[in-house]
Amino acid sequence: KNSIQIAIDGPAAAGKSTIAKLAAEELGFTYIDTGAMYRGITYKALERHIDLENEEALTQLLLETLIELKPSNEGQLVLLDGDDVSDAIRSTLVTSSVSAVASHASLREEMVKRQLKMAESGGVVMDGRDIGTHVLVNAQLKVFMSATVDERAKRRQLDNERRGIDSDVNQLKKEIAERDKMDSERQASPLIQAQDAIYLDTTNLSISEAANHIIQLAKERM
Ligand code: C5P
């Protein structure tokens, strides 16, 4: 039994994807960024001027949309009907719109179906908001990763800097807190720590320290 399922959840900008990706590489597992899937459909909905409150229209749009996650040197490519939207889905507009789209139960149902299919073969590290609670409910390892809002805003600012985007740390703090509030307070599979998840505070951990911690926990379960 050398391949297990690892579920990583937590609030925005806690370092989940960076750390999950590293751990997956080290373990030889598939990494699945479910946030990128919600971002992808949000991007397409914005392009088409679909009302973000319209659950039926958004779910229909998703049913007609192919979302692919492909490993690449840069980390991961996100393809929407074959088009590379990896950068576009990280825009401020998509980021501030995605929680509204992700609040719809029927859209989430279709997402979970796809995520389960993606996780069918071999070891997997999946990150998101509801992975331990609704997607990989039998995962051998569940981690709930967080850090203080200040630390998360600082990291996001550094991230942005690297991508050539100027940002105000206080504005980022506000945006992150707002998104966490929406994700935690929605009816449909809200962001919450699974009962059997291990809490990991990454505020004072480096990326490699956090990844190594997860790799260690994974090895204990293989
Ligand atoms: O992880 P990331 O910040 O890219 O996620 C973007 C948004 O997608 C989250 O703020 C949340 O609204 C939604 N999401 C979700 N369930 C997941 C993953 C992401 O609702 N499993």
py3Dmol code that shows the C-alpha trace and the ligand (Angstrom):
import py3Dmol

protein = """\
ATOM      1  CA  LYS A   1       0.000   0.000   0.000  1.00  0.00           C
ATOM      2  CA  ASN A   2       2.278   2.721  -1.270  1.00  0.00           C
ATOM      3  CA  SER A   3      -0.273   5.182  -2.498  1.00  0.00           C
ATOM      4  CA  ILE A   4      -2.664   6.948  -0.199  1.00  0.00           C
ATOM      5  CA  GLN A   5      -5.042   9.869  -0.451  1.00  0.00           C
ATOM      6  CA  ILE A   6      -4.075  13.130   1.214  1.00  0.00           C
ATOM      7  CA  ALA A   7      -6.679  15.848   1.734  1.00  0.00           C
ATOM      8  CA  ILE A   8      -5.494  19.371   2.447  1.00  0.00           C
ATOM      9  CA  ASP A   9      -7.942  22.095   3.380  1.00  0.00           C
ATOM     10  CA  GLY A  10      -7.685  25.546   4.834  1.00  0.00           C
ATOM     11  CA  PRO A  11      -8.396  29.241   4.323  1.00  0.00           C
ATOM     12  CA  ALA A  12      -7.157  31.406   1.453  1.00  0.00           C
ATOM     13  CA  ALA A  13      -3.442  31.977   0.912  1.00  0.00           C
ATOM     14  CA  ALA A  14      -2.338  29.585   3.652  1.00  0.00           C
ATOM     15  CA  GLY A  15       0.264  28.068   1.315  1.00  0.00           C
ATOM     16  CA  LYS A  16      -1.803  24.977   0.606  1.00  0.00           C
ATOM     17  CA  SER A  17      -1.076  24.637  -3.093  1.00  0.00           C
ATOM     18  CA  THR A  18       2.663  25.354  -2.878  1.00  0.00           C
ATOM     19  CA  ILE A  19       3.094  22.900  -0.024  1.00  0.00           C
ATOM     20  CA  ALA A  20       0.736  20.265  -1.451  1.00  0.00           C
ATOM     21  CA  LYS A  21       2.529  20.390  -4.811  1.00  0.00           C
ATOM     22  CA  LEU A  22       5.927  19.895  -3.172  1.00  0.00           C
ATOM     23  CA  ALA A  23       4.705  17.011  -1.035  1.00  0.00           C
ATOM     24  CA  ALA A  24       3.061  15.359  -4.054  1.00  0.00           C
ATOM     25  CA  GLU A  25       6.268  15.614  -6.084  1.00  0.00           C
ATOM     26  CA  GLU A  26       8.316  14.098  -3.301  1.00  0.00           C
ATOM     27  CA  LEU A  27       5.856  11.234  -2.813  1.00  0.00           C
ATOM     28  CA  GLY A  28       5.343  10.656  -6.544  1.00  0.00           C
ATOM     29  CA  PHE A  29       1.635  11.380  -6.177  1.00  0.00           C
ATOM     30  CA  THR A  30      -0.768  13.309  -8.377  1.00  0.00           C
ATOM     31  CA  TYR A  31      -1.483  16.848  -7.224  1.00  0.00           C
ATOM     32  CA  ILE A  32      -5.003  18.189  -7.734  1.00  0.00           C
ATOM     33  CA  ASP A  33      -5.707  21.880  -7.146  1.00  0.00           C
ATOM     34  CA  THR A  34      -9.497  22.030  -6.784  1.00  0.00           C
ATOM     35  CA  GLY A  35      -9.446  25.805  -6.273  1.00  0.00           C
ATOM     36  CA  ALA A  36      -8.179  26.093  -9.858  1.00  0.00           C
ATOM     37  CA  MET A  37     -11.306  24.262 -11.038  1.00  0.00           C
ATOM     38  CA  TYR A  38     -13.623  26.727  -9.257  1.00  0.00           C
ATOM     39  CA  ARG A  39     -11.506  29.578 -10.592  1.00  0.00           C
ATOM     40  CA  GLY A  40     -11.710  28.160 -14.116  1.00  0.00           C
ATOM     41  CA  ILE A  41     -15.485  28.057 -14.240  1.00  0.00           C
ATOM     42  CA  THR A  42     -15.618  31.517 -12.630  1.00  0.00           C
ATOM     43  CA  TYR A  43     -13.365  32.882 -15.361  1.00  0.00           C
ATOM     44  CA  LYS A  44     -15.595  31.460 -18.064  1.00  0.00           C
ATOM     45  CA  ALA A  45     -18.762  32.745 -16.368  1.00  0.00           C
ATOM     46  CA  LEU A  46     -17.284  36.256 -16.190  1.00  0.00           C
ATOM     47  CA  GLU A  47     -16.304  36.096 -19.871  1.00  0.00           C
ATOM     48  CA  ARG A  48     -19.875  35.167 -20.752  1.00  0.00           C
ATOM     49  CA  HIS A  49     -21.423  37.742 -18.418  1.00  0.00           C
ATOM     50  CA  ILE A  50     -23.379  35.087 -16.568  1.00  0.00           C
ATOM     51  CA  ASP A  51     -25.014  36.254 -13.356  1.00  0.00           C
ATOM     52  CA  LEU A  52     -22.934  34.796 -10.516  1.00  0.00           C
ATOM     53  CA  GLU A  53     -26.097  34.247  -8.481  1.00  0.00           C
ATOM     54  CA  ASN A  54     -27.671  32.112 -11.215  1.00  0.00           C
ATOM     55  CA  GLU A  55     -27.019  28.595  -9.932  1.00  0.00           C
ATOM     56  CA  GLU A  56     -28.747  26.855 -12.821  1.00  0.00           C
ATOM     57  CA  ALA A  57     -26.918  28.774 -15.545  1.00  0.00           C
ATOM     58  CA  LEU A  58     -23.568  28.282 -13.840  1.00  0.00           C
ATOM     59  CA  THR A  59     -24.116  24.569 -13.334  1.00  0.00           C
ATOM     60  CA  GLN A  60     -25.189  24.205 -16.962  1.00  0.00           C
ATOM     61  CA  LEU A  61     -22.059  26.097 -18.038  1.00  0.00           C
ATOM     62  CA  LEU A  62     -19.892  23.722 -15.988  1.00  0.00           C
ATOM     63  CA  LEU A  63     -21.567  20.676 -17.529  1.00  0.00           C
ATOM     64  CA  GLU A  64     -20.536  22.002 -20.955  1.00  0.00           C
ATOM     65  CA  THR A  65     -16.986  22.817 -19.912  1.00  0.00           C
ATOM     66  CA  LEU A  66     -13.893  20.653 -19.945  1.00  0.00           C
ATOM     67  CA  ILE A  67     -11.488  21.513 -17.140  1.00  0.00           C
ATOM     68  CA  GLU A  68      -8.074  19.826 -17.232  1.00  0.00           C
ATOM     69  CA  LEU A  69      -5.229  20.063 -14.737  1.00  0.00           C
ATOM     70  CA  LYS A  70      -1.885  19.180 -16.275  1.00  0.00           C
ATOM     71  CA  PRO A  71       1.457  18.969 -14.505  1.00  0.00           C
ATOM     72  CA  SER A  72       4.137  21.262 -15.960  1.00  0.00           C
ATOM     73  CA  ASN A  73       7.521  22.720 -15.020  1.00  0.00           C
ATOM     74  CA  GLU A  74       5.767  25.818 -13.732  1.00  0.00           C
ATOM     75  CA  GLY A  75       3.697  23.693 -11.393  1.00  0.00           C
ATOM     76  CA  GLN A  76       0.382  23.055 -12.983  1.00  0.00           C
ATOM     77  CA  LEU A  77      -1.423  24.080 -16.154  1.00  0.00           C
ATOM     78  CA  VAL A  78      -5.135  24.749 -16.092  1.00  0.00           C
ATOM     79  CA  LEU A  79      -6.876  24.143 -19.412  1.00  0.00           C
ATOM     80  CA  LEU A  80     -10.414  25.314 -20.070  1.00  0.00           C
ATOM     81  CA  ASP A  81     -11.831  23.611 -23.164  1.00  0.00           C
ATOM     82  CA  GLY A  82      -8.216  23.203 -24.228  1.00  0.00           C
ATOM     83  CA  ASP A  83      -7.178  26.844 -23.650  1.00  0.00           C
ATOM     84  CA  ASP A  84      -4.445  27.643 -21.149  1.00  0.00           C
ATOM     85  CA  VAL A  85      -6.021  29.879 -18.481  1.00  0.00           C
ATOM     86  CA  SER A  86      -3.407  29.238 -15.765  1.00  0.00           C
ATOM     87  CA  ASP A  87      -2.586  32.944 -15.350  1.00  0.00           C
ATOM     88  CA  ALA A  88      -6.012  34.360 -16.168  1.00  0.00           C
ATOM     89  CA  ILE A  89      -7.683  32.496 -13.297  1.00  0.00           C
ATOM     90  CA  ARG A  90      -5.411  34.266 -10.781  1.00  0.00           C
ATOM     91  CA  SER A  91      -6.701  37.756 -11.655  1.00  0.00           C
ATOM     92  CA  THR A  92      -8.137  40.005  -8.952  1.00  0.00           C
ATOM     93  CA  LEU A  93     -11.553  39.846 -10.586  1.00  0.00           C
ATOM     94  CA  VAL A  94     -11.664  36.043 -10.621  1.00  0.00           C
ATOM     95  CA  THR A  95     -10.352  35.942  -7.051  1.00  0.00           C
ATOM     96  CA  SER A  96     -13.057  38.292  -5.798  1.00  0.00           C
ATOM     97  CA  SER A  97     -15.801  36.455  -7.735  1.00  0.00           C
ATOM     98  CA  VAL A  98     -14.961  32.806  -7.141  1.00  0.00           C
ATOM     99  CA  SER A  99     -16.551  32.419  -3.698  1.00  0.00           C
ATOM    100  CA  ALA A 100     -19.956  33.440  -5.068  1.00  0.00           C
ATOM    101  CA  VAL A 101     -19.716  30.820  -7.818  1.00  0.00           C
ATOM    102  CA  ALA A 102     -18.443  28.166  -5.394  1.00  0.00           C
ATOM    103  CA  SER A 103     -21.407  28.724  -3.078  1.00  0.00           C
ATOM    104  CA  HIS A 104     -23.852  26.861  -5.353  1.00  0.00           C
ATOM    105  CA  ALA A 105     -24.681  23.309  -4.261  1.00  0.00           C
ATOM    106  CA  SER A 106     -25.420  21.796  -7.690  1.00  0.00           C
ATOM    107  CA  LEU A 107     -22.244  23.226  -9.187  1.00  0.00           C
ATOM    108  CA  ARG A 108     -20.243  21.803  -6.287  1.00  0.00           C
ATOM    109  CA  GLU A 109     -21.858  18.413  -6.787  1.00  0.00           C
ATOM    110  CA  GLU A 110     -20.555  18.254 -10.355  1.00  0.00           C
ATOM    111  CA  MET A 111     -17.110  19.443  -9.225  1.00  0.00           C
ATOM    112  CA  VAL A 112     -16.918  16.733  -6.561  1.00  0.00           C
ATOM    113  CA  LYS A 113     -17.888  14.090  -9.140  1.00  0.00           C
ATOM    114  CA  ARG A 114     -14.991  15.177 -11.346  1.00  0.00           C
ATOM    115  CA  GLN A 115     -12.567  15.378  -8.437  1.00  0.00           C
ATOM    116  CA  LEU A 116     -13.420  11.836  -7.346  1.00  0.00           C
ATOM    117  CA  LYS A 117     -12.758  10.608 -10.859  1.00  0.00           C
ATOM    118  CA  MET A 118      -9.400  12.407 -10.938  1.00  0.00           C
ATOM    119  CA  ALA A 119      -8.444  10.759  -7.649  1.00  0.00           C
ATOM    120  CA  GLU A 120      -9.293   7.240  -8.774  1.00  0.00           C
ATOM    121  CA  SER A 121      -5.831   6.034  -9.715  1.00  0.00           C
ATOM    122  CA  GLY A 122      -2.822   5.974  -7.438  1.00  0.00           C
ATOM    123  CA  GLY A 123      -1.621   8.305  -4.718  1.00  0.00           C
ATOM    124  CA  VAL A 124      -3.100  11.759  -4.654  1.00  0.00           C
ATOM    125  CA  VAL A 125      -2.710  15.064  -2.849  1.00  0.00           C
ATOM    126  CA  MET A 126      -5.808  17.197  -3.249  1.00  0.00           C
ATOM    127  CA  ASP A 127      -6.226  20.684  -1.833  1.00  0.00           C
ATOM    128  CA  GLY A 128      -9.277  22.893  -1.408  1.00  0.00           C
ATOM    129  CA  ARG A 129     -11.898  23.791   1.163  1.00  0.00           C
ATOM    130  CA  ASP A 130     -14.103  20.670   1.418  1.00  0.00           C
ATOM    131  CA  ILE A 131     -11.721  17.855   0.512  1.00  0.00           C
ATOM    132  CA  GLY A 132     -11.554  16.205   3.929  1.00  0.00           C
ATOM    133  CA  THR A 133     -15.234  16.816   4.665  1.00  0.00           C
ATOM    134  CA  HIS A 134     -16.942  16.078   1.313  1.00  0.00           C
ATOM    135  CA  VAL A 135     -14.576  14.828  -1.386  1.00  0.00           C
ATOM    136  CA  LEU A 136     -11.953  12.399  -0.067  1.00  0.00           C
ATOM    137  CA  VAL A 137     -13.857  11.541   3.104  1.00  0.00           C
ATOM    138  CA  ASN A 138     -11.832   8.349   3.557  1.00  0.00           C
ATOM    139  CA  ALA A 139      -8.435   9.946   2.958  1.00  0.00           C
ATOM    140  CA  GLN A 140      -5.707   8.292   5.035  1.00  0.00           C
ATOM    141  CA  LEU A 141      -4.306  11.726   5.845  1.00  0.00           C
ATOM    142  CA  LYS A 142      -6.269  14.934   6.311  1.00  0.00           C
ATOM    143  CA  VAL A 143      -4.541  18.205   7.071  1.00  0.00           C
ATOM    144  CA  PHE A 144      -6.160  21.511   7.900  1.00  0.00           C
ATOM    145  CA  MET A 145      -3.570  24.145   7.106  1.00  0.00           C
ATOM    146  CA  SER A 146      -3.721  27.696   8.321  1.00  0.00           C
ATOM    147  CA  ALA A 147      -1.668  30.747   9.260  1.00  0.00           C
ATOM    148  CA  THR A 148      -2.510  34.158  10.686  1.00  0.00           C
ATOM    149  CA  VAL A 149      -4.234  36.579   8.309  1.00  0.00           C
ATOM    150  CA  ASP A 150      -1.225  38.905   8.551  1.00  0.00           C
ATOM    151  CA  GLU A 151       1.148  36.173   7.489  1.00  0.00           C
ATOM    152  CA  ARG A 152      -1.120  35.043   4.672  1.00  0.00           C
ATOM    153  CA  ALA A 153      -1.468  38.590   3.335  1.00  0.00           C
ATOM    154  CA  LYS A 154       2.313  39.020   3.478  1.00  0.00           C
ATOM    155  CA  ARG A 155       2.820  35.787   1.509  1.00  0.00           C
ATOM    156  CA  ARG A 156       0.232  36.771  -1.066  1.00  0.00           C
ATOM    157  CA  GLN A 157       1.966  40.140  -1.490  1.00  0.00           C
ATOM    158  CA  LEU A 158       5.316  38.426  -2.089  1.00  0.00           C
ATOM    159  CA  ASP A 159       3.585  36.128  -4.555  1.00  0.00           C
ATOM    160  CA  ASN A 160       2.166  39.099  -6.397  1.00  0.00           C
ATOM    161  CA  GLU A 161       5.526  40.865  -6.393  1.00  0.00           C
ATOM    162  CA  ARG A 162       7.097  37.873  -8.090  1.00  0.00           C
ATOM    163  CA  ARG A 163       4.408  38.050 -10.727  1.00  0.00           C
ATOM    164  CA  GLY A 164       5.035  41.759 -11.217  1.00  0.00           C
ATOM    165  CA  ILE A 165       1.856  42.913  -9.502  1.00  0.00           C
ATOM    166  CA  ASP A 166       1.891  45.768  -6.969  1.00  0.00           C
ATOM    167  CA  SER A 167      -0.440  45.252  -4.041  1.00  0.00           C
ATOM    168  CA  ASP A 168      -1.305  46.831  -0.722  1.00  0.00           C
ATOM    169  CA  VAL A 169      -0.968  44.431   2.189  1.00  0.00           C
ATOM    170  CA  ASN A 170      -3.954  45.890   4.052  1.00  0.00           C
ATOM    171  CA  GLN A 171      -6.139  45.543   0.990  1.00  0.00           C
ATOM    172  CA  LEU A 172      -4.982  41.925   0.624  1.00  0.00           C
ATOM    173  CA  LYS A 173      -5.805  41.286   4.266  1.00  0.00           C
ATOM    174  CA  LYS A 174      -9.314  42.563   3.709  1.00  0.00           C
ATOM    175  CA  GLU A 175      -9.809  40.470   0.579  1.00  0.00           C
ATOM    176  CA  ILE A 176      -8.512  37.309   2.217  1.00  0.00           C
ATOM    177  CA  ALA A 177     -10.709  37.786   5.283  1.00  0.00           C
ATOM    178  CA  GLU A 178     -13.753  38.429   3.098  1.00  0.00           C
ATOM    179  CA  ARG A 179     -13.192  35.290   1.030  1.00  0.00           C
ATOM    180  CA  ASP A 180     -12.673  33.177   4.172  1.00  0.00           C
ATOM    181  CA  LYS A 181     -15.912  34.533   5.611  1.00  0.00           C
ATOM    182  CA  MET A 182     -17.892  33.661   2.480  1.00  0.00           C
ATOM    183  CA  ASP A 183     -16.308  30.213   2.207  1.00  0.00           C
ATOM    184  CA  SER A 184     -16.920  29.443   5.886  1.00  0.00           C
ATOM    185  CA  GLU A 185     -20.468  30.742   6.086  1.00  0.00           C
ATOM    186  CA  ARG A 186     -21.983  29.244   2.948  1.00  0.00           C
ATOM    187  CA  GLN A 187     -24.629  26.507   3.226  1.00  0.00           C
ATOM    188  CA  ALA A 188     -23.070  24.023   0.806  1.00  0.00           C
ATOM    189  CA  SER A 189     -19.995  22.258   2.213  1.00  0.00           C
ATOM    190  CA  PRO A 190     -18.483  25.247   3.983  1.00  0.00           C
ATOM    191  CA  LEU A 191     -14.815  25.550   4.864  1.00  0.00           C
ATOM    192  CA  ILE A 192     -14.415  23.697   8.143  1.00  0.00           C
ATOM    193  CA  GLN A 193     -11.798  21.421   9.678  1.00  0.00           C
ATOM    194  CA  ALA A 194     -12.753  17.743   9.338  1.00  0.00           C
ATOM    195  CA  GLN A 195     -13.034  15.956  12.666  1.00  0.00           C
ATOM    196  CA  ASP A 196     -10.193  13.624  11.769  1.00  0.00           C
ATOM    197  CA  ALA A 197      -7.924  16.285  10.263  1.00  0.00           C
ATOM    198  CA  ILE A 198      -4.578  17.292  11.724  1.00  0.00           C
ATOM    199  CA  TYR A 199      -4.266  21.041  12.274  1.00  0.00           C
ATOM    200  CA  LEU A 200      -1.082  22.543  10.851  1.00  0.00           C
ATOM    201  CA  ASP A 201      -0.258  26.157  11.648  1.00  0.00           C
ATOM    202  CA  THR A 202       2.249  27.286   9.001  1.00  0.00           C
ATOM    203  CA  THR A 203       2.687  30.849  10.338  1.00  0.00           C
ATOM    204  CA  ASN A 204       6.238  30.137  11.482  1.00  0.00           C
ATOM    205  CA  LEU A 205       7.092  27.320   9.070  1.00  0.00           C
ATOM    206  CA  SER A 206       8.997  27.578   5.811  1.00  0.00           C
ATOM    207  CA  ILE A 207       7.513  25.946   2.722  1.00  0.00           C
ATOM    208  CA  SER A 208       9.908  23.017   2.933  1.00  0.00           C
ATOM    209  CA  GLU A 209       9.321  22.570   6.669  1.00  0.00           C
ATOM    210  CA  ALA A 210       5.580  22.356   6.122  1.00  0.00           C
ATOM    211  CA  ALA A 211       5.976  20.021   3.135  1.00  0.00           C
ATOM    212  CA  ASN A 212       8.362  17.769   5.069  1.00  0.00           C
ATOM    213  CA  HIS A 213       5.910  17.583   7.931  1.00  0.00           C
ATOM    214  CA  ILE A 214       3.196  16.367   5.571  1.00  0.00           C
ATOM    215  CA  ILE A 215       5.544  13.900   3.869  1.00  0.00           C
ATOM    216  CA  GLN A 216       6.443  12.501   7.286  1.00  0.00           C
ATOM    217  CA  LEU A 217       2.779  12.087   8.230  1.00  0.00           C
ATOM    218  CA  ALA A 218       2.085  10.460   4.867  1.00  0.00           C
ATOM    219  CA  LYS A 219       4.938   7.955   5.243  1.00  0.00           C
ATOM    220  CA  GLU A 220       3.615   6.928   8.639  1.00  0.00           C
ATOM    221  CA  ARG A 221       0.375   5.980   6.866  1.00  0.00           C
ATOM    222  CA  MET A 222       1.785   4.073   3.892  1.00  0.00           C
TER     223      MET A 222
END
"""
ligand_1 = """\
21
C5P
O -7.656 27.547 -3.330
P -8.082 28.812 -4.030
O -7.825 30.043 -3.225
O -7.542 28.916 -5.412
O -9.663 28.655 -4.161
C -10.446 29.643 -4.762
C -11.876 29.579 -4.244
O -12.530 28.406 -4.731
C -12.063 29.519 -2.735
O -12.026 30.798 -2.134
C -13.434 28.860 -2.610
O -14.475 29.802 -2.768
C -13.467 27.931 -3.791
N -13.140 26.541 -3.455
C -14.133 25.755 -2.889
N -13.907 24.443 -2.658
C -12.719 23.878 -2.950
C -11.684 24.668 -3.510
C -11.919 26.013 -3.726
O -15.218 26.254 -2.608
N -12.538 22.582 -2.734
"""
view = py3Dmol.view(width=600, height=400)
view.addModel(protein, "pdb")
view.setStyle({"model": 0}, {"cartoon": {"style": "trace"}})
view.addModel(ligand_1, "xyz")
view.setStyle({"model": 1}, {"stick": {}})
view.zoomTo()
view.show()
